[in-house]
Amino acid sequence: MATATTTLAQRAGPAAPPRRATAEPAWVRRTLIAVALAFLGLFLLLPLAVVFREAFALGVGAFGEALRDTDNWSAIKLTLLIAAIAVPLNTIFGVAAAWAIAKYQFPGRSLLLTLIDLPFAVSPVIAGLVYVLVFGRRGWLGPWLEAHDIQIIFAVPGMVLATVFVTFPFVARELIPLMESQGNDEEYAALTLGANGWQTFWRVTLPNIKWGLFYGVVLCNARAMGEFGAVSVVSSQISGQTNTLPLQIEYLSKSPGVGAFVCASLLALLALVTMAIKSFIEWRHARNETKGA
């Protein structure tokens, strides 16, 4: 038996070398990698390094003083407030929309998918202008709102509405393909065993989509805190009152000092934290899939 095996191996010849995905020479691959790294360094790492260097140019004391500035601190609190309102609203909408699209077939399903993608296609400035035309003093609902002493535009409610508009696709777009790929078998099994709709959602659907949901919420939160265009249109841009962090950065950039770089460093830190959380979620999700397999 050993002799026969050896003979077959000799006839087959040496083992074929592992196939490569491409046949380009080594210098082409190295050049492509060098170009990619150069772009990352020039357009990503270098700006971040400059922001943090300028933020601490006058020392940690100056950084802390700028951070404690009344107007800057007001911008930080307003940014957190808007995100705290917009992100939960978009989470509820995203789960409901993904559930409806992935689990049911109904007239207008394609239209709903198109509307979810609308903020990706429409400029945020146009979105802010639309809210001004609807809720502004001379807008469609302006006279009624003014008669009832309700202010939406140039106030926090308008800023929340603009932020909700530009961020509502993120959760839904993360969950729709995930829920479609999972199918309905587990939900049907739970219903067959006597579970009601809420029990099926909390005990079957939600555990299956938790990492995708978390990922969508993280991206939604990052965009909500960094939104500038739509919020700038519906905000009166008064420092210390209606300026979020991005608006405050634009306001401080017109005057000398480290204030603009301090606020910018906070948003940059948010971006880095978002990337770290994104990487962790992807790693955890891949690990769970490997265990499941």
Secondary structure as UniProt FT lines:
FT   HELIX           2..12
FT   HELIX           26..40
FT   HELIX           41..45
FT   HELIX           46..55
FT   TURN            56..58
FT   HELIX           60..68
FT   HELIX           70..103
FT   TURN            107..108
FT   HELIX           109..116
FT   HELIX           118..121
FT   HELIX           124..135
FT   TURN            137..138
FT   HELIX           142..147
FT   TURN            148..149
FT   TURN            153..154
FT   HELIX           156..167
FT   HELIX           169..182
FT   HELIX           185..192
FT   TURN            193..194
FT   HELIX           197..200
FT   HELIX           201..205
FT   HELIX           206..226
FT   HELIX           229..234
FT   TURN            239..242
FT   HELIX           245..252
FT   TURN            253..254
FT   HELIX           259..292
//
